[in-house]
């Protein structure tokens, strides 16, 4: 586990954003409510904006926050960063859909103290209306998940 003193300035600022802007109204230690609050806040506050043609743009979580929009990989960086600094185990899933497109979205393991399995937090796929919704696996020719290790 990484101690709060080990967080860099960006991590501290992300924690502040989570606590003051995203999580008000959620109960302490209610992991599912906190995850849903992050999902809902991002769906409402961070727009999906494609990268420029022939250029992949990878902003930090704070840059995405200040821009107010980004593509699917930018959403992964933001959501995973915010959830990680409030104690969640996070990762991502990459898929190749039957539409011919590649897609990436965040995963979170619940509950914090004894993670059982990942929940999808796809804020950029139009079919995902709620935390847990994800592209139908039978429509994917490729699917792979990773768990992120932030050290500690």
BELPEKA-V338707 format. One record per pair of residues at least 12 apart in sequence whose ideal C-beta (glycine too) atoms are under 10 Angstrom apart, sorted by the first residue. I is the first residue (numbers start at 1). J is the second residue. D is the distance in whole Angstrom. If there is no record, write none. Layout:
i=I j=J d=D
i=I j=J d=D
//
This chain:
i=1 j=87 d=8
i=1 j=150 d=10
i=1 j=151 d=10
i=1 j=152 d=5
i=2 j=84 d=9
i=2 j=85 d=9
i=2 j=87 d=10
i=2 j=150 d=6
i=2 j=151 d=7
i=2 j=152 d=4
i=3 j=152 d=8
i=4 j=85 d=9
i=6 j=150 d=10
i=6 j=151 d=9
i=6 j=152 d=7
i=7 j=84 d=10
i=7 j=85 d=7
i=7 j=150 d=10
i=9 j=62 d=9
i=10 j=60 d=7
i=10 j=61 d=7
i=10 j=62 d=6
i=10 j=63 d=10
i=10 j=81 d=8
i=10 j=85 d=9
i=11 j=61 d=9
i=11 j=62 d=10
i=11 j=81 d=8
i=11 j=82 d=10
i=11 j=84 d=8
i=11 j=85 d=5
i=11 j=150 d=9
i=12 j=85 d=8
i=13 j=61 d=9
i=13 j=62 d=6
i=13 j=65 d=9
i=13 j=85 d=9
i=14 j=60 d=10
i=14 j=61 d=6
i=14 j=62 d=7
i=14 j=65 d=8
i=14 j=78 d=9
i=14 j=81 d=6
i=14 j=82 d=5
i=14 j=83 d=10
i=14 j=84 d=8
i=14 j=85 d=5
i=14 j=86 d=9
i=15 j=81 d=10
i=15 j=82 d=8
i=15 j=84 d=10
i=15 j=85 d=5
i=15 j=86 d=7
i=15 j=87 d=10
i=16 j=85 d=9
i=17 j=41 d=9
i=17 j=61 d=9
i=17 j=62 d=8
i=17 j=65 d=7
i=17 j=78 d=10
i=17 j=81 d=10
i=17 j=82 d=7
i=17 j=85 d=9
i=18 j=34 d=8
i=18 j=37 d=9
i=18 j=38 d=7
i=18 j=41 d=9
i=18 j=81 d=9
i=18 j=82 d=5
i=18 j=83 d=8
i=18 j=85 d=7
i=18 j=86 d=5
i=19 j=85 d=10
i=19 j=86 d=8
i=21 j=41 d=7
i=21 j=45 d=9
i=21 j=65 d=9
i=21 j=82 d=10
i=22 j=34 d=8
i=22 j=37 d=6
i=22 j=38 d=6
i=22 j=39 d=10
i=22 j=40 d=9
i=22 j=41 d=5
i=22 j=42 d=8
i=22 j=45 d=9
i=22 j=82 d=7
i=22 j=86 d=9
i=23 j=37 d=5
i=23 j=38 d=8
i=23 j=41 d=9
i=23 j=82 d=10
i=23 j=86 d=8
i=24 j=37 d=9
i=25 j=37 d=7
i=26 j=38 d=9
i=29 j=111 d=9
i=29 j=112 d=8
i=29 j=113 d=9
i=30 j=111 d=10
i=31 j=83 d=10
i=31 j=86 d=10
i=31 j=87 d=9
i=31 j=88 d=7
i=31 j=108 d=9
i=31 j=109 d=10
i=31 j=110 d=5
i=31 j=111 d=5
i=31 j=112 d=5
i=31 j=113 d=8
i=31 j=115 d=10
i=31 j=119 d=10
i=32 j=108 d=10
i=32 j=110 d=6
i=32 j=111 d=8
i=32 j=119 d=8
i=32 j=131 d=8
i=32 j=132 d=10
i=34 j=82 d=10
i=34 j=83 d=8
i=34 j=86 d=7
i=34 j=87 d=9
i=34 j=88 d=8
i=34 j=108 d=10
i=34 j=110 d=10
i=34 j=112 d=9
i=35 j=79 d=9
i=35 j=83 d=7
i=35 j=86 d=10
i=35 j=88 d=7
i=35 j=90 d=10
i=35 j=108 d=5
i=35 j=109 d=10
i=35 j=110 d=7
i=35 j=111 d=10
i=35 j=112 d=10
i=35 j=119 d=7
i=35 j=121 d=7
i=35 j=131 d=6
i=35 j=132 d=9
i=36 j=119 d=9
i=36 j=121 d=9
i=36 j=130 d=8
i=36 j=131 d=5
i=36 j=132 d=9
i=37 j=131 d=9
i=38 j=78 d=9
i=38 j=79 d=6
i=38 j=82 d=6
i=38 j=83 d=6
i=38 j=86 d=9
i=38 j=88 d=9
i=38 j=106 d=9
i=38 j=108 d=8
i=38 j=121 d=7
i=38 j=123 d=9
i=38 j=131 d=8
i=39 j=79 d=8
i=39 j=83 d=10
i=39 j=106 d=9
i=39 j=108 d=9
i=39 j=119 d=9
i=39 j=120 d=9
i=39 j=121 d=5
i=39 j=122 d=9
i=39 j=123 d=6
i=39 j=128 d=9
i=39 j=130 d=8
i=39 j=131 d=4
i=39 j=132 d=9
i=39 j=133 d=9
i=40 j=123 d=9
i=40 j=130 d=9
i=40 j=131 d=8
i=41 j=79 d=10
i=41 j=82 d=9
i=41 j=123 d=9
i=42 j=64 d=10
i=42 j=65 d=10
i=42 j=75 d=6
i=42 j=78 d=7
i=42 j=79 d=6
i=42 j=82 d=8
i=42 j=106 d=9
i=42 j=121 d=8
i=42 j=123 d=5
i=42 j=124 d=9
i=43 j=75 d=10
i=43 j=121 d=10
i=43 j=122 d=10
i=43 j=123 d=5
i=43 j=124 d=9
i=43 j=128 d=8
i=43 j=129 d=8
i=43 j=130 d=9
i=43 j=131 d=9
i=44 j=123 d=10
i=45 j=65 d=9
i=45 j=68 d=7
i=45 j=69 d=9
i=45 j=123 d=10
i=46 j=64 d=7
i=46 j=65 d=8
i=46 j=67 d=9
i=46 j=68 d=6
i=46 j=69 d=6
i=46 j=70 d=7
i=46 j=74 d=8
i=46 j=75 d=7
i=46 j=78 d=7
i=46 j=79 d=9
i=46 j=123 d=7
i=46 j=124 d=9
i=47 j=67 d=9
i=47 j=68 d=6
i=47 j=69 d=4
i=47 j=70 d=8
i=47 j=75 d=10
i=47 j=124 d=10
i=48 j=69 d=7
i=48 j=70 d=8
i=48 j=71 d=7
i=48 j=72 d=8
i=48 j=74 d=9
i=48 j=75 d=8
i=48 j=123 d=8
i=48 j=124 d=5
i=48 j=125 d=9
i=48 j=126 d=9
i=49 j=64 d=10
i=49 j=67 d=8
i=49 j=68 d=9
i=49 j=69 d=4
i=49 j=70 d=6
i=49 j=71 d=7
i=49 j=74 d=8
i=49 j=124 d=10
i=50 j=69 d=10
i=50 j=70 d=9
i=50 j=71 d=6
i=50 j=72 d=9
i=51 j=70 d=8
i=51 j=71 d=5
i=51 j=72 d=10
i=51 j=73 d=9
i=51 j=74 d=8
i=56 j=71 d=9
i=56 j=73 d=8
i=56 j=74 d=10
i=57 j=70 d=7
i=57 j=71 d=8
i=57 j=73 d=9
i=57 j=74 d=7
i=58 j=70 d=9
i=58 j=71 d=10
i=58 j=73 d=7
i=58 j=74 d=7
i=58 j=77 d=7
i=59 j=73 d=10
i=59 j=74 d=6
i=59 j=77 d=7
i=59 j=78 d=9
i=60 j=74 d=9
i=60 j=77 d=7
i=60 j=78 d=9
i=60 j=81 d=8
i=61 j=74 d=9
i=61 j=76 d=10
i=61 j=77 d=5
i=61 j=78 d=5
i=61 j=79 d=9
i=61 j=80 d=8
i=61 j=81 d=4
i=61 j=82 d=7
i=61 j=84 d=10
i=61 j=85 d=9
i=62 j=77 d=10
i=62 j=78 d=9
i=62 j=81 d=9
i=63 j=77 d=9
i=63 j=78 d=9
i=64 j=77 d=7
i=64 j=78 d=5
i=64 j=79 d=10
i=64 j=81 d=9
i=65 j=78 d=7
i=65 j=81 d=10
i=65 j=82 d=9
i=70 j=124 d=9
i=71 j=103 d=10
i=71 j=104 d=9
i=71 j=124 d=7
i=72 j=92 d=10
i=72 j=94 d=10
i=72 j=101 d=10
i=72 j=102 d=9
i=72 j=103 d=6
i=72 j=104 d=5
i=72 j=105 d=6
i=72 j=106 d=9
i=72 j=122 d=8
i=72 j=123 d=8
i=72 j=124 d=4
i=72 j=125 d=8
i=73 j=92 d=9
i=73 j=94 d=10
i=73 j=102 d=10
i=73 j=103 d=9
i=73 j=104 d=5
i=73 j=105 d=9
i=73 j=124 d=9
i=74 j=104 d=10
i=74 j=124 d=9
i=75 j=104 d=9
i=75 j=105 d=7
i=75 j=106 d=7
i=75 j=121 d=9
i=75 j=122 d=8
i=75 j=123 d=5
i=75 j=124 d=5
i=76 j=90 d=9
i=76 j=91 d=9
i=76 j=92 d=5
i=76 j=93 d=9
i=76 j=94 d=10
i=76 j=104 d=6
i=76 j=105 d=6
i=76 j=106 d=5
i=76 j=107 d=9
i=76 j=121 d=9
i=76 j=122 d=10
i=76 j=123 d=9
i=76 j=124 d=9
i=76 j=148 d=10
i=77 j=92 d=9
i=77 j=106 d=9
i=78 j=106 d=9
i=78 j=123 d=9
i=79 j=92 d=9
i=79 j=105 d=9
i=79 j=106 d=4
i=79 j=107 d=9
i=79 j=108 d=8
i=79 j=121 d=6
i=79 j=122 d=10
i=79 j=123 d=7
i=80 j=92 d=7
i=80 j=106 d=5
i=80 j=107 d=8
i=80 j=108 d=8
i=80 j=121 d=9
i=80 j=148 d=6
i=80 j=150 d=9
i=81 j=106 d=10
i=81 j=148 d=10
i=81 j=150 d=9
i=82 j=106 d=10
i=83 j=106 d=8
i=83 j=107 d=10
i=83 j=108 d=5
i=83 j=109 d=10
i=83 j=112 d=10
i=83 j=121 d=8
i=83 j=148 d=10
i=84 j=108 d=9
i=84 j=148 d=7
i=84 j=150 d=6
i=85 j=150 d=9
i=86 j=112 d=9
i=87 j=112 d=5
i=87 j=113 d=9
i=88 j=108 d=5
i=88 j=109 d=7
i=88 j=110 d=8
i=88 j=111 d=9
i=88 j=112 d=6
i=88 j=115 d=9
i=89 j=107 d=9
i=89 j=108 d=7
i=89 j=109 d=4
i=89 j=110 d=9
i=89 j=111 d=10
i=89 j=112 d=7
i=89 j=115 d=5
i=89 j=118 d=9
i=89 j=147 d=7
i=89 j=148 d=8
i=89 j=149 d=9
i=89 j=150 d=9
i=90 j=106 d=6
i=90 j=107 d=7
i=90 j=108 d=5
i=90 j=109 d=7
i=90 j=118 d=9
i=90 j=121 d=9
i=90 j=146 d=10
i=90 j=147 d=8
i=90 j=148 d=5
i=90 j=150 d=9
i=91 j=106 d=8
i=91 j=107 d=5
i=91 j=108 d=8
i=91 j=109 d=8
i=91 j=118 d=7
i=91 j=145 d=6
i=91 j=146 d=5
i=91 j=147 d=4
i=91 j=148 d=5
i=91 j=149 d=9
i=92 j=104 d=6
i=92 j=105 d=7
i=92 j=106 d=6
i=92 j=107 d=6
i=92 j=118 d=9
i=92 j=120 d=10
i=92 j=121 d=10
i=92 j=144 d=9
i=92 j=145 d=7
i=92 j=146 d=6
i=92 j=147 d=9
i=92 j=148 d=7
i=93 j=105 d=6
i=93 j=106 d=8
i=93 j=107 d=6
i=93 j=118 d=8
i=93 j=120 d=7
i=93 j=121 d=10
i=93 j=122 d=9
i=93 j=134 d=8
i=93 j=135 d=9
i=93 j=140 d=10
i=93 j=143 d=7
i=93 j=144 d=7
i=93 j=145 d=5
i=93 j=146 d=8
i=94 j=140 d=10
i=94 j=142 d=7
i=94 j=143 d=7
i=94 j=144 d=5
i=94 j=145 d=8
i=94 j=146 d=8
i=95 j=122 d=10
i=95 j=125 d=10
i=95 j=134 d=8
i=95 j=135 d=6
i=95 j=136 d=10
i=95 j=137 d=8
i=95 j=139 d=9
i=95 j=140 d=5
i=95 j=141 d=8
i=95 j=142 d=6
i=95 j=143 d=5
i=95 j=144 d=8
i=95 j=145 d=10
i=96 j=139 d=10
i=96 j=140 d=6
i=96 j=141 d=5
i=96 j=142 d=4
i=96 j=143 d=8
i=96 j=144 d=10
i=97 j=125 d=9
i=97 j=135 d=6
i=97 j=136 d=9
i=97 j=139 d=6
i=97 j=140 d=6
i=97 j=141 d=8
i=97 j=142 d=9
i=97 j=143 d=10
i=98 j=135 d=9
i=98 j=136 d=9
i=98 j=138 d=9
i=98 j=139 d=5
i=98 j=140 d=7
i=98 j=141 d=7
i=99 j=135 d=9
i=99 j=139 d=8
i=100 j=141 d=9
i=101 j=135 d=10
i=102 j=142 d=8
i=103 j=122 d=8
i=103 j=124 d=8
i=103 j=125 d=7
i=103 j=134 d=10
i=103 j=135 d=7
i=103 j=140 d=9
i=103 j=143 d=10
i=104 j=122 d=9
i=104 j=124 d=9
i=104 j=146 d=10
i=105 j=120 d=6
i=105 j=121 d=7
i=105 j=122 d=4
i=105 j=123 d=8
i=105 j=124 d=7
i=105 j=125 d=7
i=105 j=128 d=8
i=105 j=133 d=10
i=105 j=134 d=7
i=105 j=135 d=8
i=106 j=118 d=9
i=106 j=119 d=9
i=106 j=120 d=8
i=106 j=121 d=4
i=106 j=122 d=7
i=106 j=123 d=8
i=106 j=124 d=10
i=106 j=148 d=10
i=107 j=119 d=7
i=107 j=120 d=6
i=107 j=121 d=7
i=107 j=122 d=9
i=107 j=134 d=9
i=107 j=145 d=6
i=107 j=146 d=8
i=107 j=147 d=8
i=107 j=148 d=9
i=108 j=120 d=9
i=108 j=121 d=6
i=108 j=131 d=8
i=108 j=132 d=10
i=109 j=147 d=7
i=115 j=147 d=9
i=118 j=132 d=10
i=118 j=134 d=10
i=118 j=145 d=7
i=118 j=147 d=8
i=119 j=131 d=6
i=119 j=132 d=5
i=119 j=133 d=10
i=119 j=134 d=9
i=120 j=132 d=6
i=120 j=133 d=7
i=120 j=134 d=4
i=120 j=135 d=9
i=120 j=145 d=10
i=121 j=133 d=9
i=121 j=134 d=9
i=122 j=134 d=5
i=122 j=135 d=7
//
